[in-house]
Each structure stands twice: as C-alpha cells, then as structure tokens.
Amino acid sequence: MAYRRRRAIVILAALAVLVAFRCWQDPPHRRPPETLSEGTYRVERVVDGDTLLLANRARVRLQGIDTPESVQPNHSVEPFGPEASDFTRRFVAEGSGMVQLRFDRERVDKYGRFLAYVWVGDRMLNEELLLAGLATAETGFRYSAAMKDRFRRAEKEARAAGRGIWAAQTAPAGNL
C-alpha cells in the first residue's frame, strides 16, 4: 500500500513539474484582435505570399491580389508559390519587420482575416507582387475602383514583360 501511495505521489509530482515547465515555456495563447486599426504593426511571420501573421496574432490577407499557393493544407504547392512567399519575406524585412496597414471597404474576409494594403515606406506589397508577376489581380471583390485600376495596370505590365507566372505564357514555343 505504501508503495502505491509513493508511486502515485511521484507521478503527480512529475506531472506538476511538467505542467509548470510547459506554462513557463509557452506564454498563454493570445487571441487575435477582433478589430484592427490602420497603423504600423510588427509582422511575426509570413504565412505565404499574400498572408501575414502580425505580432498581435491578427492574420492579414493582402487586399485585391492572389498569389500561388505554397502552404495550404491538402493542396499541392503551385508554381511560383514559394517565390511569392520569399518575395513577401524580403519585402517585410526591408521594413525591419514593420509594415503599415491601410484598409478599404471590406475589412475582414470570410475566414476572419483582415484585408489590407500593406506598405513599407512608399511601396505597397500588394502592387509589388503584381509587378513581379507573382500574383494576379482579384477585382471581383468590394474595394476601391482606383485600386482595382492600379492593380490591373500592374498585372498588365508584368504580363507584357513575361515576369513570374506570365513567363511561360509569353515565351516562344521552343523555349518551354
């Protein structure tokens, strides 16, 4: 009987130490904010080419563009998906991990991500991805007509120059 009691105490003590260590190691999970104001934020992680995770746990989806998939579960990596993610990482790094967010009509998508134009200095990430040929303009959503025109022009320029995802479509047939 004493053996069982000692064994139970040792197991409980080990569990208590494990729980205490786990609590010390990982801070409690913070919930993402329900609202997000325009302003400057630190990026904790680039999720993929068009999605950021901020230090405050908010997920931000770039308004008006779509990059090829690189991390979506149950979905294969699409051509130029890793390049779009790398481009976004480098762009964010230019601002030392700090980005400026600006919003339009729709602020949140159906997945609960904040929709924003992401700026570092005077350059907008949304537009730069289009110019590099690493995104397509998504103009079927509710955001400003002026931005839609700006994004269409950027995509048209990348397509005409055969950049990124448009390279295969403009290359001569013998070079594919």
N, C-alpha and C positions, 0 to 999 in steps of 0.2 A: 504494500500500500504506500509506504514512504517513497519507494522507487517511482511509482506512477505520479505521485504528487511532485517530486523533484523534477521529473521529466516534463510534466505539464508547465511547471514554473520556468524551466529553461526554454521551452518552446515559446511560451508567452513573452518572455524577456527578449528572445531573438526576434520575434515579430514586432515588439515595441521598438527595438533598435532599428529594424528595417523600415518601419513606418516613419520614425523620426528622421532617419537618414534621407528617405525619399522626400519628405517635406522640406528638409533643409536644402536638398539638391535642386529641386524644381520649385520655382515660385508658383503660387496658386495660379491656375489658368485665368487669365483676364478675358473678359467678354469683349467682343468688338463693340465699338460705339454704335449707338442707334442713329446718330446724326453726325455729320461731318461738315465743317465749315470750310470755305475757301481759305487757303493759307499754305504755310510751309510745313512739311512733315518729313520725318526720317523714314526711309524705306528699310524694313527689316530684311526682306527677301524678295527677289524677283521670282515669281511663280512660273511665268512663261513670258513670251514676247509681249502679250497685251494685258497681263495681270500682275499687280504688285500687292505685297502684304506690308502694311505700314507697321511701325513700332507700336502703335496703339491698337493693333490687331485688326484694323479695318482692311478689308480687301477692296482694291481699286481696279476696275476694268477700264481700259482706255476707251473713251467715247469715240464712236464713229469708225472704228477700224477693226479688222480681224486678222490675226497672224496665224500661220500654220500651227497645228497642234504639235506639242512636244512632250507634254506630261499628262494628258488626260487619261484617266483610268479606262481600260477596255477600249483603247483607241491607239492605233499604231502612230508612230512618230511620222509626221508628214514632212515632205521635202521643204527645206528652209526653216523648219520649226526650231531646231537648235540654233541656227544662225540668228533668228529673230530674238530668241532668248538672250543670246550673247550680246547682241546689239543693245538690247534694253539694259542689261547689266552694265555695259560700258557707259551708256548714256547716263544712268543713275550715278555711276561712280564719278563722272565728271563734276557732279554737284556734291561730291563727298557724301553721297547717300541721302542728300536732302533734295526734295522736289517741291514745286509749287503746284497746288491743285486749283483748277478753276472748273466750275460746273455750268451746266446748261439746263434745259427744261427738265429732262428726266434725270434724277439724281441717283436712282437705285434700279438695278436690273432685276429680272425675275428670280435670280439666285441670291439676292441680297448684297451684291457687290455695288460699291459706289461707282458711278460713271463719271469720269473726269477727263479733262485735258490736262496733261502732265507736262510741266515746264521745268527746265533747268536753264537759268539765265533767260535769254531771249529766244531759246529754241524749244519747240513743242515736240515731245516724243511721238505723239500720235502722227504728226505730219512727217517727221524724220523717218519713221518706219516705212511710211508710204513712199517717200522719195528714194529710199534704199531698195525698194522692191521687195520688202519683207512683210508687207501687209496689203490687204485690199480695203478699199473704202466701203463702209457699210452705211448706205444713205437711206435705208428703209426705216430708220428709227427717228424718234422725235428729238431733233436737236437743230440748231440754227441753220438756216439756208446758207448763210455766208460761210459757215464752217464746212457744210456739205460741198459747196463750190470749191473751197480751198483744198479739201481732201480729194475731190475729183481731179483737180489740176495736178496735184502731187502724184496721184496714181498714174495719170496720163503721161506725165514726164518720165516716170520710172518705166512704164510700158514701152514708150517710144525709144528709150535708151537701152532697153533689154536688160534691166537690172533685176537681180534676185529671181523671184518667181516668174518673171516675164522673160528671163533669158532663153529658155527652151522654146518659147513661142516666137521669138524673133530671130533665132539662129537659123542659118541656112540648113536645109535638109541633110546635107552631107556631114554636118558637124554634130549631129545628135548622137 
